């Protein structure tokens, strides 16, 4: 398995933790689900990562997000950006 795909698998797992957390508001779980689905789609890894970043960025400052979820979102966002920067 290529390194990029292994990293995608780790990111999907991180996103699944947020999606499965019932204390996270539905709109945030929906955005993370959308990001995960974009990441799991076929095509160029960089494009998939960029699409997922776009979805996560849209909800990263939601005022209704619990603090623990905000930390998870920021961690996912940072990991997505780091993965997108690797050449």
C-alpha positions in Angstrom: 0.0 0.0 0.0 1.5 3.4 -1.0 2.3 5.8 1.8 -0.4 8.3 0.6 -3.1 5.7 0.7 -1.9 4.6 4.2 -2.2 8.2 5.4 -5.6 8.5 3.8 -6.7 5.4 5.8 -5.4 7.0 9.1 -7.3 10.2 8.2 -10.5 8.3 7.5 -10.2 6.6 10.9 -9.8 9.9 12.6 -12.9 11.2 10.9 -14.8 8.1 11.8 -14.2 8.9 15.5 -15.9 12.3 15.1 -18.7 10.9 13.0 -19.5 8.3 15.6 -19.5 10.8 18.5 -23.1 11.6 19.3 -22.2 14.7 21.3 -21.0 16.4 18.1 -23.8 18.4 16.3 -25.3 16.8 13.3 -24.2 19.5 10.9 -20.6 19.0 11.9 -20.9 15.2 11.6 -22.4 15.7 8.1 -19.5 17.9 7.0 -16.9 15.4 8.3 -18.8 12.6 6.6 -18.7 14.6 3.4 -14.9 15.1 3.8 -14.4 11.4 4.5 -16.4 10.4 1.4 -14.3 12.8 -0.7 -11.2 11.3 0.8 -12.3 7.8 0.1 -13.3 8.5 -3.5 -11.2 7.5 -6.5 -8.8 9.9 -8.3 -5.7 11.8 -7.5 -4.7 11.8 -3.8 -3.9 15.5 -3.8 -7.3 16.4 -5.2 -9.0 14.2 -2.7 -7.1 15.7 0.2 -7.8 19.3 -1.1 -11.5 18.5 -1.3 -11.5 17.1 2.2 -9.7 20.2 3.5 -12.3 22.4 1.9 -15.1 20.5 3.7 -13.4 20.5 7.1 -12.4 24.2 6.8 -16.0 25.2 6.4 -17.0 23.9 9.8 -13.7 24.4 11.8 -15.0 27.6 13.5 -18.5 26.5 14.2 -19.5 28.1 17.5 -21.8 25.1 18.4 -18.9 22.6 18.4 -17.9 21.1 21.7 -14.3 21.8 22.7 -13.2 18.1 22.4 -14.6 18.0 18.9 -12.9 21.2 17.9 -9.6 19.8 19.0 -10.3 16.7 16.9 -11.3 18.8 13.9 -8.2 20.9 14.1 -6.0 17.7 14.4 -7.7 16.3 11.3 -7.3 19.6 9.5 -3.6 19.8 10.3 -3.1 16.2 9.2 -4.9 16.8 6.0 -2.8 19.9 5.2 0.4 18.0 6.1 -0.5 15.1 3.9 -1.4 17.5 1.0 2.1 19.2 1.3 4.1 16.0 1.0 5.6 15.6 -2.5 
